[in-house]
Structure formats: C-alpha cells, structure tokens
C-alpha cells in the first residue's frame, strides 16, 4: 500500500511540516495527513487535559500505536520505525516482503533513506513536543512533569541509540536546534531521571492516591511503580555506558539499585502499554506479521530457541503453516519469494488486541546480574540474579518448565542454520554463541557475561531495538550473518550494523547543525558502520 506519512517537528509552538512517501505492504491506500496521536483543541477543553492528553500522546508515541482515521492500525509506521530497524538488526525477525520502490534496504544493511528518517521524526513529533507542552504548564516538582520526563528519557534513549548525537538539551530554544554528543545526552538523561524520581518520591510519600490515572495506560497512575520503572531505566542506561565510562556507570547504577523504592522485579510491575475498554489500538506487530504477512522469525532466533528447546518458543512465534515447526528466515535475502517464506517460516505470535511491552521485569534481574558480575553491585550472587531473570521471563510469557531449563547443561544453540524453503536448500554456519543454559561458576567472567547476554537477548523479545543495542554494547550473543554483504557498503563484512544515518530531512531543514553533528560521531562519519560512543567492545 502507499501511505503518505506526515512527520511534524515542533519547536516552541512552531510547526515544521514535511511528508514522507513510502510504499508498504498491502493493497490498502492510506494517507496520514495528520498525526493520529496529536491532541486536538476540542480535547484540550476537557478537564485536566492540559497535561493528561499530552501524556497519553507520549505513551502512544514511544512505540507507535493507535488507529488511523479509517480505523486501520498504524502497522505501516511501526514497521518502518521498529521492525525494519532494531527488530531485524537484532535478528529477532526477518523481512520477507519485496518492495517495488527499492531492491536493497535495511535488511541488507543498505539503509533506505525514507526509512531511516522515520524513527527520528516520529520521536520528536510524538515524544518531545508533547513533553514540552507539559513542561510549559507545570512546575518542576509536578508529578505530571516527572512522569512525562521518564517517558521522554525512555523514548529518546532509543533514538540516540539508533543515531548517536541528537538535538536534545536545547530542544525548544530555536527552530534549528544544535546536536549534543551522545555522552552529553546520556548525562542529561541521568540528571532528568534523578529530578523526576525525586519529585515522584515526594508525591508518593505524601499521597496514597494514584496520579493521572485516567490518562496513564502503563501503570494507571501508580506512582510507586513509576518510581521503580524510572530506577530500572536508570540502571539500563548506566549499564549501557559501563564499558566506556565506568565511573559514571557505577554511580548511576548504585543510585538505582540502592534506591529505597527499588526496581521493577515482579511481572505485575513490568512496564506494559495496556489496552482497555476506553483505550484500544490494533497491535502493530500482529498487523505487520499477520495482516501484511511481511515479517517472520529471524534465523538467529531459530538457532537459539530450537537448539535450547526453549519453552518460550510457542509464546513468541506461531508454528510454520507448511511444517508445523518453528523456523526462521535469514536476514538480507534477495529475490525472496514471499509466498514461499510466509508458509515455510514462523509468524509472530501476537493478536490484534495484544498489549505492547515497554520493559519486562526480567530485564531488571539481567541488569542486576551484570552489575554484580562487573561492578560488584547488589546484594545477591550473579547466579541468583541470572536464574531469577530467566524465571521471571518464563512467568511473564506464561511458559512452563523453567526448572528443567535452568538445569540444562547439555543443550546448545544450533551450529548451522537451515533455510526452511525448497528454493534455498543450503546450510550455513550460524556463528551463534555456544554456551549451555545452566549457570557455571567455574568459567571466566567473560563467559559468564556471554551466558547472561544470551538469555537476556531471548527475554527482551520483541524489543529488538534494546536487543540490538545490547548486542552492539557487549558483542553478545553471536548471530547468523546476513545473506550477503554485497550491498552493505558502509558495514564491514560479517559485522553487525552500528547505527542509522542522520535523517535527510535534518540535512535539509537543520543543515548547519547536522553537519556539525557528524564531527561528534567520530569514526568514519555519518555512515551505518560508525560505532556509537558506548559501542567499544566489538
């Protein structure tokens, strides 16, 4: 289908409107002439909407969800911003569609212009501007501002981890905003989270009632859970920089771990965007996989889940129509037969009314395991945190058999990947990690880290953006290489893609500042192979 998406950049009330034309995957024709999540003047006339409606807009904008004016979901937008970036780069999923307007694209590590513009522009439209609107009408100590700031840090941490430097600390000061280095962006994240947590604690200590309950579809206004989520996000960001800025990482990780309110450590505390009777959307993962039939399990997932005989497999994916088994597709295939692969490979196990995961409680335990291993933070052993992480993931996904799984010291990921169709009957070396599941105290610290990261990668699904970031940061787990690096001219052979390029819209609308941002990148400049500030180990 052809869709006209209008991405709008707001700065202090000024609106710069641009349109992005791209072809998606169905025969339906949709035009996105407005931002479907934007608050309208009529809505603003209702009680408390000067903050609440903007907050809901932010929640719908971290991972794009909603419905278009004609009732169709926003799967096309989600496909561009999430699935054709982090989800395929993490090898959670593989694209099986052929696009009429481009033969080689992100799945081949040959970045397609209109696609790499989208995450950046959507984030500034759906996260930064509504946050600014809330800030303009609230005090610094306001819990509304604090909750909005936590959402902003989550949303924009994903953007800086895609691109590197971004316009952030001076957003709203002018139409053409200078970029900040990724280090400066991260340092501002920590400052903002510290201030937000302080404001939320001050509110929670004096009030038992929920706050903005009718506008909050993550925690229904439960401020205590927002504090736990903010602490866990702080720990995530601290560990992200731990190989490049250990001292700062230790300080921030300790602040998160030792905070009196703690982290999100139970499934009920996971950050989930919930559908309700008054708040519904068409799950975009279901829409792209089942309605568009564009995405299937990735080859790397195939190798780990089948090798480990992982009970979460059926929770993550649908059995292939052709065989009833769980098979994946290699990224970077050319001249792909969609009809063949949609029958031979596994679809994604989501329903139209499925909720959207922001952060699963299992991630907190994986972060604690690494923090204990490398920074000696936390009160339990690495093994204890590791096993709690896996157990929590099983509970979250509704999978059985965790005791046998954690005791498995034999099963290994598949060493070869086999294409599930008859038209490509070749086996290729999988390059995946070769470690068993059971914890082994006798191995090196590096092997312990690798074991943690394998299970973390499995548990993070379907958040491919976070999984891709962790793969770049740690070098784990090993992954099935794309089919050919012939078109990946900006990425070294056998390497993982490092980043998205700065949007072409920024070069045209914010040219001087974007050119200056290239120097902040270092490396070989604004290309897909330039590593981000925290990406130092691969």
N, C-alpha and C positions, 0 to 999 in steps of 0.2 A: 504494500500500500504506500501511497505517497502521503506524507504528512508535512504540514508547514508548521514548524515549531517557532514560536516567538519567545526568545530569551530576552529578558529585560533586566538591565543593570540599573539599580537605583543608587543615587548618592544625594543625601540631604534633600530628598523630595524631588530631585531632578530625575527624569526618566530617559534613559537612552535605549531606544528600541531597535532590535535587529532581528532578522528572521533567518532561520536555518532550514534549508530544504534538504530532506533526505528521504530515501526510499526504504521502507521497512519490508514487512514480510507477509502481508495478507492483501486481499483484493479490496479491502475497505478503504475508503478515502476520508481522511480526517484533516481538518485544519485547526491548528492550535492558535487562534487569533488572540487569545488572552491567556494569562497564567491561571489555570483552573484552581489553584490553591490560594489565590490572592484574595484578601479581604475587600469586600465592596463597601461603598459608602452606606448603603442601606443596613448592612450588618453592623456597621460601627454605631448606629443609632441605638442598638440594644444595650442593656445594662452590662457594664464591665467589659465591653468588647474592646476598649482602648488597649488592653493587654491580652485578654484571653484569646481573641480570634487570631491575633498575630502569633500567639504561642502555638495554637493548633496548626497554623500555616507552617511554622518551623518544624513541628513534629512530622508533618506530611512531606516535608522537603528534604530531610536527611537522606532517606531512601524514597524516591519519588513514588507516591501512591495517590490514588484518587480515581475520579471518573471524569471523562470529557463531557462536554455539553450534551452529547448524544447518548450518554450512558455507557460508552465503551471505556475500558480501563486505560491506564497510562503505560501499558506494557512496552510500547514502542520507545518511550522516553527512558524507561528503566533499562531496557535492553541496551541502549546506547551508553548510558551513564554507569551502569554496573556490570552487565553481563558481557559486553564487548570490551570491557577493561579488566577490572580485578578478577572477575569470575573465570575468564578464560586464561588470564595471565597466571592465576594460581592453579590452573588445570583442574579446577572443580568441574568445569563444563567445557564443551566444545561446540562451536557453531557448525551447523550442517546446512545452512541456507546459502544459496548463491545470489549475490546482489547484482542487479542489472547495471548499476552505475559504477561498480568497481570490482575488479577481479581479485586484487590483493589488498588486504586490510589488516586490522588489529590482530586477527587470529594468526596471521603470518608474520607478526611483529613489523608490519609495514603500515604505520599509523595513517588512518584515513582522516583527512582534515576535519570534516564536519562532525565526526565522532569525537575527536579529542577536544573540540570546542565545548561540547555539551556539558560535561560534569562541572567545569569551571563556571560557566554562565548560569547553569541551574542553581548552583550553590549560592551565588551572590543574589540571585532573584529570590530564592525560597528560604534561605537561612540568614544571610547577612542583613538584608533590608528589613525583614520583619523584626529581627533583633534590634536594629537601630530604631525602629518605630517604638518598640517597648522601652528602650533606654530613654528616648526623648520625653516620655511621660511618667517616668518612675524615678525614685531616689535610689542611690547606690545600695542602700540597705534593704531595698524591697525584695521580698522572696520571688516576685514575678520576674524581676530583672535577673536574680540569681539563677532561677530555673532556666530562663532563656539563655543565659550565658553558658550554662552547662551544655545545653543542646547545641549552641553555636560552636563551642570547642569540639564537641563530637563531630559535627558536620564539617567544620573547616580543617580539622586534623586529617580527615580523609582526603581533602583537596590538596593540602600541602604534601601529603604522602603520595599523591599522584604526580604533582608537577614540580615540587620543590619550593622555591621562593614564590610568594603570593602577595598581593596587596592586602594588608591586614590591619596593622596597628594604626594606620592613618585613613582607614575607610571612613567615608562621610565628610572628609575635610575639603575635598575638591572633586571635580569631575574626573580628572586624570590623576589616579592615585599611585604613588610610588610603591614598589615592591619591597618587602622585607626579606632578609635572608631566612632560610629555614630555621637556623638556630634562634634568631630573634623571634620568629613566630612561636616556636616551642616555649621559649622563656616567657612570652606573653601568655600562652596557654596556662602555664603553671601559676602565674600571677592572678589570672582571671579565675581559675578554679579555686585558689586559696580564698579570694574575696567572696566568691559565690558560696563556698562551703561555710564560711564564717557567717554570712547573712542567713543561710538556711538553718544553721545550728541555733542562731539567736531566735529565729522564729519558732523552731521546734521546741526549744527549751521553755517557751512561754505559752505555746498554743498546742492543744491536742487535736484541733480540727485540721482537716485536710485543706489545701490551698489550691484555688483554681481547679477544683475537682471536675467541673463540667467541661473544661477545655483541655484537660490532660488525659491523653489516651495511652500513656505509658504506665503511670502509677496512680492515676485517678486522684492526684493531688496529695499523695502520701509523701510528706516532706522527708521523713526519715529514710525512705527508700531513695529519694533523690540525692540525699547526702551520701548514702552508700554507693550509689551509681557514680557520683562525682569522684569519690575516693578511688573507685576501681578504674575509672577513666584516667585519673591522675597516675595510678600505678602503671596502666598500659603505656602511657606516654613516657613515663620515667624509664621503663624497660626498653622502650624504643630507642632512646638515646644512650643506653648504658654502655655501648661499645665505643662511642665517640666522645662522651662527656660523662665519665663515670662518677665524678664527684657530685655533679648536679643530679644525676640519676639516683644516687644513694640518698641524697637529701630529700628529693621528692617522693621516692619510693617509701622511705621511712615515715614521712608525714602521712602518706596514705595508709600504710599498714598499721601504724600505731594510733590512728585516729580513734577517738572513743566510740564513734558510731560504726566503725568497721567498713567492710566491703560487702558486695552482694555475693553471698555464699550459699543461698538456697534457691531452688528453682523458682519459688514464688517471688523472689526479689529480682529475677532476670529482667532486663530492660526489653520489653516487648510492646510493639505498637498493636494495640488490641482493636479488633472490630467489635462494635456494639450495635444495639438496635438503632442508635442515633448517629453512629459513625461507621460507615461501610465504604469499602473500596474493593475493586477487583484485584486480587493478588497478582502483581505483575510477573512473578516467577511462573505461576500457573499459566498466565496468559501467553507468555513467550514460548514456554515448553509445550503446552497442550493445545492452545488455540492457534498460535502461529506455527507450531511444530518446528521451531528454529534451533533449539538447544537440546543437547543430550549430555549424559555423563561424560566427564573427561577421562582420558586414558590413564592419567596418574591415579585418579580415584579408583578406577578399575583395578589397578595393580595392588593398591594398599587394601582396599576393602575385601577383594576376593582372596588375596594372599593371607590376610588375617582372619578370614571367615567372620568378618565383623557383623555382629547382630544389628548394628545401626543401618546396614545397607538398605534394607527394605523400608526403613523410615525415611531415608534420604532420596531413594530412587524407585522408579517403577520397573518391574521386570520387562525386558525387551519383548515386544509383540511376537517376534519371529521365533524366539527360542525359550522364552520364559526365564532366561538367566539375566544376570546383571553385567552388561558390557558397556565399555566406554569408547569414545572416539578420540583419535589423536588430533591435537591442535595443528593448524597450519596446513590442512589438506587442500589441494587444488583440484578443480574439476570434480568436485564432490557430488555424489548422487544423493540428493535429499530424500528421495523416495526409498532408497535402499537403507540409508542410515536411520531414518525415523522408525523403521521396522526392526532393524537389527540391533540398535543400541537402546540404552535405558533412558526414559524420560525422567523428569524431576518430579518428586512426589509432593506436590503441593495442590491444594484445592483453591477454587475461586475465592473462598472466604477465609483462607488461612491468614493468620496474623503475620506480622513482619518482625523478625528478630533484630534487635539492636546490639545487645550484648547478653550472652548466656552466662549463667553463674559459674559454669565450669571454667570460663576464662580466668576468673579471679584466682582459682586454685592453680592453674598453669602458671600464671604470673607469680604467685607465691612460691611455687616450686623453683622457678628460675631465680627469683630474688634470693631464696635461701641458698641455692647452689652457688651463685656467682657473687652475691653481695652479703651473704650471711645475715639476711634479714628474716624476721618471722620466728615463731616460737616452736614450730614443728619440724620434723625431718623432711628432707626433699622427697623421700619415698612416700611419706604420709600425704603431702600435698599432691604429688603426682597421682596417687591412687584415688584421692578424693576428687580430683579433677575428672578422671575417667568415670568414676561412679556418678558424679553429678551430670556429666554429659549423657550417660545412659538413662538416668532418671528423666532428664529434660526431654529426651527424644522418645521416651516410652519403650526403650529396648530392654530385653531380659538377658540374663546370662553374664552379668558383669564379673562375678566371682571367677568363673572359668576363664573368662577373657583375660583378666589381670594375672592369672596364674600361668598363662600360656607362654612357655619358654621355648617353644618349637616353631610355631608358625612364623613365616617371613613373607614380606611383600613379593609379588611375582617378579621374577628377574627378566621376563620377556613380556612384551605386550603383543597380543594377537588381535588383528583387525576383525571385527565381527561380520563383515560382509564378504561375499564371494569375489567381489571385483578387486579386492586388495588383500590377498591372502598371504601377506608377509608378516613374519615375526621380527620385532626389533628389540634391542636391549632397552630395558626400561629406565636404567640409571637411577632407580629409586633406592632409598636407604635400605640397608639390610640389617635391621635390628628386630629382635623379638619384642613382645609386648611386656613381659614380666620385668619388674624392676630388678636391676643387678647392681648391687652396691660395689662390686669389685672392679667395674670398668672405670675408665678415665672420666674426668669431668666433662670432656668434650663429648664422649659417647652418652653420658647422662643427659647433657643438653640436647643432643640429637634425638634421644628417645622422648624427651619431653615435647620437643617441637613436632615430632611425627604425630603424636596423639593430639597435640593442640591443633595442628592443621586439620586433622579429621574432625575435631569437635567444633571448630569455628564455622564449618559449613552451615548455611550457604553464604556467609560473608566473605566473598572472595577478595574484596579489597583489603581487609585486615589480614587474610591469609597470605596474599601477595606481599604485603608489607613485611610480614614476619619471615617469609622466605628470603626476601632481599636482605633483611637485617641480619639473620643468623646463618643463611646458606642452607637451611634445612626446611622441609625434607627434600631429598632428591626427587627429580621429576622427569617424566617422559618428555624428551625434547620435541619441539615442533617438527612437523614432517620434513620441512626444508627451510634452510636459512637463506635461500636464493634471493628472496625479496626483502629480507631483514637487513638492509644495507647499513643501518645505524646501530645494529646489535652484533656483538661478537658471536661467532659460531659456537653453538652449544651453550650459550649463556642465557640467562633469564632477562627479559626486557626490564629496564630500570625505571622508566618514567613515561608520562605523556608529555608531549611538547606543549609549549605555551600556545594558547588559542590564537588562531589567525585574527580573530576579532580584536584581541588585545594589540596585535601589531598594527592594526588599522585605527583603532579608537584610542589607544593609550601607548602610542609608538615609542616615545622617548623613554618612558618608564620601563616598558617591556624590554627594549634594547639594553637598558642599564641592568635589568634583572638577569640577563644572560651572563654577565660577569659574576653575578652572585652564585651561579651554578658551579663554575669551575669545570674541570674535565674538558670535554670536547664541545661544550656549549649546548645549545638547545636542540638536542637530539635524543632519541629514545634510549640510547646506550649510556648516557651520562648518569652516574650514580648520585643519589641524594646525599645530603650531609651526614645522615646517620648510617648510610649503607657502606660499611668499611671492611666487611669480612670476606666477601665472595672472591 
